[in-house]
Amino acid sequence: MIRDITIGRYFPGNSLLHRLDPRMKTLVVFAMIIMLFLCKNFYSLGLMALVIFILSLISKVPLKMLLKSLKPLIFIVIFTAVLNIFYTQGGQELFKFWIFKVSDKGIYTAVFMATRIILLVTVSSLLTYTTTPTSLTDALEKLMSPLKVFKIEVHTIAMMMTLALRFIPTLIEEIDRIMNAQKARGADWESGSLISRAKALIPILVPLFISSFRRAYELAFAMECRCYTGGQGRTRMKQMKMRFPDFSTAAFALLLFSAIILLNLNFVGVI
């Protein structure tokens, strides 16, 4: 399960999505996340699913990697669906078990919510798969640059966000390495009570915290050795420039937003 977490990983490529300006990609992804929450029926949600599927094909990211990003969330998706099935009020009752009632509206809502979660994770993963951590840092810093008026250290915030995202795969590999070492010593996390299982995680958490602090210290020391002083007067080897594909992407996002609003108005949903 640990190895299946792919958050923060970059997939090298030369697709259209890889070549887009990271600022535009970040804005469009945030816009699409908002659109997914604005969807009120399966017509608008289906349109978003079609667009995200086409973007996945354009990105040329292997389907296996996209499915891996969804695998750790299977429990959350199922748990959310079950809650919506049993606790959604209204609709035609299909059957009743003890105090639980299942209706057609509950099933509709459960499928709708599960689909929305899957699409949210997929579109967010496409951003990190097609954007390097350095480019993502520069994009976030540029997008948050208006906050400098309020004396906010924009560069520091962007750097912390990107470092946290970048070190997720590293920490996952560290957890997997520690777990394999503990298994070789006879550790067991699958038997016993819930309390005993929780106690069995201590031999994993302690070395993980020690390793995390050591990595943080080594990173800070490396940055000091390279005379890193923050964003003040810092230059970039690669300058970001908006091109025709970036403006075309923005126009497409506006059209998509308009289509979502029209579909919500013309078709009645349950959400």
N, C-alpha and C positions, 0 to 999 in steps of 0.2 A: 504493500500500500504506500509506503514512504517513497519508493522509487517512482510511483505514478504521479507524484506532484510535480508539475512542470511550470509553476508560476515563476516568472522572472527569467525564464530561459529565452535565449535568442536563437532563431533558426536562420543561418546565413542563406542569402538568396539574392536574386536580381529581378524580382517580379515588380510589377507596377506599384504594389503596396510598399515594397522595400524602398523604392525610389522616391516615394512621396515625402514632402517636407514633414518632419516629425511634429512640428507645431500644428499643421493641418490635420495630421492623423490623430493627434491627441484631442483636438477640438471635435472632430467628427465622431470619434469613439464616445466621448462624453455626450454628444448630441444624440447618438444612437441609443445610449443607455437611457437617456431621458425619454426618447421615443418609445422604448420598450415599456416604460412605466406608464406612458400615455395610452398605450393600446387598450381598448375596451372590449374588443371582440376578436374572433378568430380570423376575420378578414384582414384587419390591420396587423395582427400578430403573424398571420401567414405571409403577408407582404414583407415584414421584417425578417422572417425566417428565410424567405427566398433571397433577399438581398445579402444576408449574412452568409448563406450557402455559396452564393456567387463570389463574394469577397474571399471566402475560404479557398475556392478554386483558383482565383486570380493570384492569391498569395503563394500558391504552390507549396504550402505547408502540408506535410503528410497527414492524412486522415488519422493515422495512428497517434500522432502527437496531440491532435485536437481531442481525441477520445480519452487520452491519458489525463488531460486537464479536467475532464468531466468525472472520471472514475472516483476521485476522492470525495465528490459531492453527491454520490449516489444515495447515501443515507439521508442527507438533508433534503434531497428531492423527494424521496419516498416518504419521509416524515411529514413534509409540507403537504404532499398530496393526500396522505391519510387524514391529516387534520382537516383539510378542506372537504373531504368526502363526508366525514361524520358531523362536522360542526357548521356546515353551510345551511342556512335556513331558507325555506321556500322551495318551489319546484314540485314536480310530481314525485310522490314517494314510490320507490321501487321495491324496497323491502326493509324490514325493521328487525334488529337483533338486540334484545335486552333494552338498554336505554339509547341505543344508537339507531339513527334513521338515515338511510341512504336514499338520496333523491337524484333525479337527472341533473338538477342544477349543481349539486355537490360534485358529481363526476365531471361535469363541464368545467367547474371552477378548479378542480384538482388538476385536470389535464392542462388547463390554461396556465396555472401557476407553475407547474413543472416545466412546461415549455418555455415560459418566460425566464426561469432560472437558468436553464440550459443555454438559451440564447445570450443572456447576460455574461455568463462565463466564457462563452465562445468568442464574442466580440471583444471582450477584454483581453483574452489570450492572444488574439490576432495582433493587438497593439504591441505586446512584448515580444511576440515571435518575429515581428517584422521591423523592430526598432532596437538598435543597440543601446545599452545603458548610457553611454556617453551622449548619444543623440537625444535620448529621453531627458537627461539632465538639462541639456541646453534648451530643449523645447519648454520644459516646465519653468526654467528660469526666465525665458523670454515671455511666456504667457503670464507669469506673476510679476513681471517688472513694474506694472502700475502701483504695486504695493510698496515700492520703494519710497513713495511720497510719504507714507506713514512710518518711515524709518524701520521697516521690517527687512531683516537679512534674507532676501529672496534667494540668493545663491546658496546660503547655508541650508535653507529648507529644502531646496531642490536637490542638493547633494545628499542630504540625509534620506530623503525619500528614495532616491535612486540606489544608494548604497544598501538600504534595507531590502529593496526589491532584488538587487543583484546578489545579495548573500543568502537569499532564501534557498536556491539550489545547493549552495555550499553547505548550509546547515542541514539540509535534508540528507546529503551524502554523509555528513558527519554522524547524524542520528543512525543511519543505516549501518555505518561502520561500527559504531558503539554497540548496536543491538546484535550484530553478528558476533562481536567479541564476547558479549555477555552470554549469548546462546552457546558458544563454544565452552563456556565455563559452567554450563548447566542451568542457566536462568530459564524460568518458565513464566510466561505472562498469560497463558490461556487457561490455567486451572486455578482452583481456589475461589474464595469469595471476592467480592468487589474491593474490600479493604486490602486484602492480601495482594491483589493485582495492582492496586495503587501503590502499595509499598514496594512492589517489585520494580516500579518505574524509577525509584530513587537512584539506583546504580546507573541509570541512563541520564537523568537530569543533571546530576552533579558533574560528571565529566563534560557534558554538553555545555553547561554554564562556564566551566573553566576554559574549555576550548574557545567559546565565543569571546570571552574577555581577552584571551591571548591573541586571537585574530584581530580584535579591535585595537589592541595596543600595537600590534605589528603594523596595521594599516596606518594608524596615527604617526608612528615613528617613520614609516616610509614617506608619508606626505611631508613631514618636517624635513627629512633629508633632501627632498626635492624642492625645498623652499616654497612650499604651498602656503599662500597667505589669504586664500579666499577669492572672491570675485572681483575685488578692487584692482582695476587695471589689467585684468586677465584677458588674453587674446585666445583665439581659437584657430586651429589649423584648418578646419572646414567651416566655411561660412554658410549659413542657411539662407536660401533664396527661394521665394515663391515663384513657381512656373505655371505654365498653362494647365498641366494635369492637376495641380493643387487647386486652382480656381475652379476647374471643372468639377472636382470632388466637392467643393463647397456648394456649388450650384446644385449638384445632385442631392446633397444632404437637405437643402432647402425644399427641393421638389418632393423628396421622400417625406419630410415633415408635413408638407401640405397634403400629401396623399393620405397620411395617417389621420390627420384631422378630418378630412372628408369621409374616410371610411368609418370613423367613429360617429360622425354625425348622421350618416345615411343608414347605418346598420346598428341595431340595438344590441348591446352586449349585456353580460351579467356582472361585470367587474365594476 
